[in-house]
Amino acid sequence: MKKLVLLIAFFTSIFFTSCEDVVDVDLDTAPPKLVIEAAINWEKGSSGRQQIIRLTTTTGYFEDSVPTVSGAVVFVKNSQNQQFNFTEFNKSGNYICNDFKPEIDETYTLTVVSSGNTYTASETLKSVAPITRMEQKNDGGFTGQDIEIRSYFTDPADEDNYYLFKYVYSSQVTSNFYVSEDKFYQGNEIFSSTDDDDLKAGDEIEVTHLGISKQYYNYMNILVSIAGSNIGGPFQSPPATVKGNIINTTDKSNYPLGYFSLSETVTKKYTIQ
């Protein structure tokens, strides 16, 4: 019996000693790419005058911080050639405009000049239907045991509409994103919804509906399909590279990441009962 105990102790010590070996993982590195976060969102009922465009670069997988890009020239023009300048705040990579003029169905062109390269993109600002009411179901989800929140709206009957739905939870770090087109419910009352078995009474949900263009819908549809709905944000690094609508006119092979979008938005908050 003593021999058996000694043998077990011997092999156990070998096992745990081997578990302490350091394994070096070689990761491929690539030159950093410019990331342009240019989502112009106009909340219903607000002036929409203040907008922010953020410039960063990609970085190594194990890095703790995201490098910001300073010293760029950033501006947006509308179809009447009116220019809205975005000025960097305190070398933070955040470029702010305080006099932007949002207009539904207006086409805007973004220009970013950084490190000798010029990046451009054009997009149209799309409207969104208001959220008319929110309802809670305590028997939602596939199991019938999840808390489900529905946000109702009436889709316009005389146009094709595309939507991005965003759900932010007070009890969770990440956010959920979904996209939808009105192909099967045009002109009808419809709802976006979220259900989660972790939701409990007292939790707050912030729901945002965004009106988006067809091309942005296609982009986000691919992004959500790759990363899943729980992606934190539309510019969080996905498992695969998804090209946006911004091109590098100086060197097309050196394309940036990110997307230039313009949306009318509506936001509601709901506390779980």
N, C-alpha and C positions, 0 to 999 in steps of 0.2 A: 504493500500500500504506500510505503514511503517512497519507493522507486517511482510509482505512478505519479505521485504528487510532484516529485522533482522533475519528471519529464514534462508534465503539464506546465510547470513554472518556467522550464527552459524554453519550450516552444512559444509560450505566451510572451516572454521577454523578447524573443526573436521577432515575433509579429509586430509588437508595438515599436520596436527599434526600427523596423523597416518602414513603418508608417510615418516616422519622423524625417525620412529622406525628403529633401527639397527637389521638386520637379520644376524645371525651367521650361516654360511654354514659349516657343518662338512665334510671335505674331507678325504678320506682314505689315509693313508700314508704308504709307503713301503720303505724298505731299498734301498739306492741308488744303481743303477747299473752302471757298467763301460760302457762308450760309446767310441768306437774306430772308429775314422774317418780316414780311411786308403785308400784313393783314390789316386792311383799312376797314374798320367796323363802325357802323353808324347806328347807335342805339336809337330806337324809335322815341321821339319826343325830345331828343337832345340836339344840340347844334352840330355835333360831329366835327367841330373845328380843331380839336386837339387830337393828333394822331401820332403814333410812334412806329418807327421802322428800326429794327435791331440788326446789327451786323456782327457776326462771329465767324470763327473758322472751326472746321473739324479738328479733332485732337486724338491722342492715343487712348486706347480702351481703358487703361488703368489711371488716367489722369483725373484729378479731383476737380479741376476747374475748366471752364470753357473760355478759350481766348477770345477777347473782343477785338473789333477792328475800328481803329480811330483814324481820323484825318480824311475820311471819304467825302465826296460830294454827292449829295442825295437830293433829288427833287422829283416831283410828279407834275405832269401837265394834263389838262383836260382837252377836249376836242376844239375848244376855242383858243388853244395855245396859252391859256392862263397857267402860270407856273406857281407851284407851292413848294417852298424850300424847307427841307428838313435839316435842322442844325443839331450837331452833336452836343449832348449834355455832359460836361465834366469828364470827357474822355472815357465814357462808359460803354461806347458802342451803341448807345441809344440815341437815335436821331429824331428830333421832335419838331412837329409843325403845329403852330397855334392858329393858323388862319385857313385851314382846309375847308373847301366848300363841296360837301357831298350832294350828289344829284342822281336820282334814280334813272337807270338806263343811260347814264353818261359814260363815255369811254375815257379811261385815263391811261397815261403812259408813264411808267417808272423808269428813271435813269439813276444808276449808281456808278460812280467813277472811283475806283480804288486800285492802288498799286499798278497804275498804268493800264488798267483794263476798264472797259466800259460795258456795263450790264444793262439790258433793257427788257421790258415786258409791257404788254398792253392787256387791259381787262375792263369789263363793264360792271358797274355797280348794280346789283340786283336787289329787288324788294323782298320783303317777307311778310307773311300774314300774321296778325296779332294772335297771341295765345288768349283764348276766350275763357278757359277754365281749366282747373287741375283737379284730378280725382285720385284717391288712394284705394287700392284693392289689396286685401290681406290674403287672398288666395291666388296670387299671380304666379307667373313662371311656369315651367314645364311640370314641376312637382305639385303645383297648386298650394304651396306653402310659403312662397316668397311674398314680400311686400312689393307691390307694383305701383308706380306713379305714372299717370297718363296726363299729358299736356295737349289739350284740344285746340285745333285751329281750323278755319275754313279756307280751303285752297281756292284761289281765283279760277273762275271757269273759262276765261277767255285767253289764257296763255299757258305755255309750258313752264313749269316751275321745278327747281331743284333746291334741295334743302340739306343743311348740315345741322345736326342736333348734338349739343354738348351737355353732358351732365357732370356736375362737380359735387362731390360729397364731402360734408364736414368731417366725416369719420375716416376718410380715405385720402391717400396721398395723390393717387392718379385720378384722371378724369376719363369718362367714356365718350366716344365719338361715334355717330352713326350718320349715314347719308341716305337720302331718299329722293325719288322723282315721282311726280304726280301722274304717271302714266295710267295707273289703275284707280285713281281716286280724284281725278281732275274735277273741280267744282263742288266737291263734297266736303263734309266735315270729317276730319281725320285726326289722329293723335300720334305723337311720339310717345315712347314709353321706356321705362327702365325698371328692372326688377333685380333684387339682390337679397340673398339669404342673410347677409350681414347687417342689413338695415334694421334699425330699432327705433322705438319711440324717442323723440327728442332730436334725432339726427336731422340736419338741414340739407336740402338738395337745391342747388342752383341750376336751373334749366335755361339754356340759351338756344334759340332757333335762329339760324342764319340763312338768308336767301343767297344762293350762289349760282354761278354760271354753269353751263353744261360741262365745259372743259375742267373747271375746278371740281365738279362732281366726279368726273372720270378719274381725276388725280387722287382725290380723297378715297374713292371707292377702292382703288388699287392699294393705297396706303393702309386702309383699315383691313383689307383682306390679308395683307402681308403681316401686319403687326397685331391684328386683333383690335376689337373696339376699345380695349383698355390700353391706350397708347400714350397717355399722359399729355400729349400735345401733338399737333400736326407736324411739328418740326423736330420731335424727338427722333433720334437715329433709328431707322427701321432695320430689320435684318437684311434688306437688300436696298440698293440705291434706286430711288424713284426720282426721275427728272421732273422738275417743275416747268413753268412757262417762262422762266427768266433765262435769257441767252447772253453769252459773252460775245459781243460784236467784234472785239479785238482778237480773240482766240477762241473759236467755237469749240475746240476740243477741251478747253479748260472751263467747263460749264460749272455754274454754282449750284448749290442746293437751296431748297426753299421755294416759295410760291408768292406771287403778287396777286392778292385777291381783294375784292371790294364787296362788302355785304351790308345790307340793312339788317339789324338784329333786334330781337326782343328777348328780354330776360325776366324770369320770374323765380321767386324763391318759395320753397314749400317745406314745412316742418312736419316730419313723420308723426302721426297721431298714435 
